[in-house]
Amino acid sequence: MARGFESKGVSNQQESAQALPPAHDAASPDPALLAKKRRLELSRADVQRRLATAQAAAHRQMLERALRALEDEIASLP
């Protein structure tokens, strides 16, 4: 008798687990995407900091191009 009761409990647990929606749905942010966005934002902050102190014109141009590229990539993320 006890064995039958345990089997029903396991079967009920399996059914309820299947009835639950998946834990990862479209509304929850992708951790890898969040990490990539954070890295890009940190890189942008670093480039902005270096641009503020750059004195050579060629160096400033290179940093400005890098800043535009980072901003474009951040903007293209979903």
N, C-alpha and C positions, 0 to 999 in steps of 0.2 A: 504494500500500500504506500509506504513512504517513497519508494522508488518512482512510482507513477506520479506522485505529487511533485517530486523534483523535476521530472521530465516536463511536466506542464509548466513549471516555473521557468525552466530554460527556454522552452518554446515561446512562452509569453515575452520573455526578455528579447529574444531574437526578433519577434514580430514588432515589438515596440521600437527596437533599434532601427529596423528597416523603415518604419513609419516616420521617423524623425527626418527633417530636412538635413542635407549635408552641412557640415560645420563650416565649410568654405564656400560661400556663395559669391555672386558677382559684386555684391555691395561691399564686401570686405576687401581692403587694400592688399595688394600683393606685397609680401615682405621684401622680395628681391627688387621690386620696382621702387618701393620706399627707400631702400638702401641706396639704389642708384641715384635717385633724386637727391638724397642727402649728400652723397659724394659730390655730385655736380654743384650743389649749392655751396658746399665747403670750398670747392675749387674756385668757384666764382668769387667768393669772399676773399680768397687768397690772391687772385689776380687783381681784384680791385685794390687791395692793400698795396700790392707791388706797383700798380699803376700810379697810385698816389705819390710814390716816392721815386719813380723812374725819372731820370733826367735826360738820357740819350734819346733822340728822336726815333731812331730805329727800334730801340727797346720799347718805347711807348707804343709805336705802331704794332709791334708784335703782340704786346699785351692787349691792345684794343681789339685786334683780330681774335685773340684767344677768348676774350670776354664775350664778343659777339657770338662766337661758336658755342660757348657754354650756354649763353642765354637762348640761342636757337634750339639747342638740344633739350634744355629744360622745358621750353615751350612746346616741344613736340611730344613730350611724355603725356600719356593719357591721364 
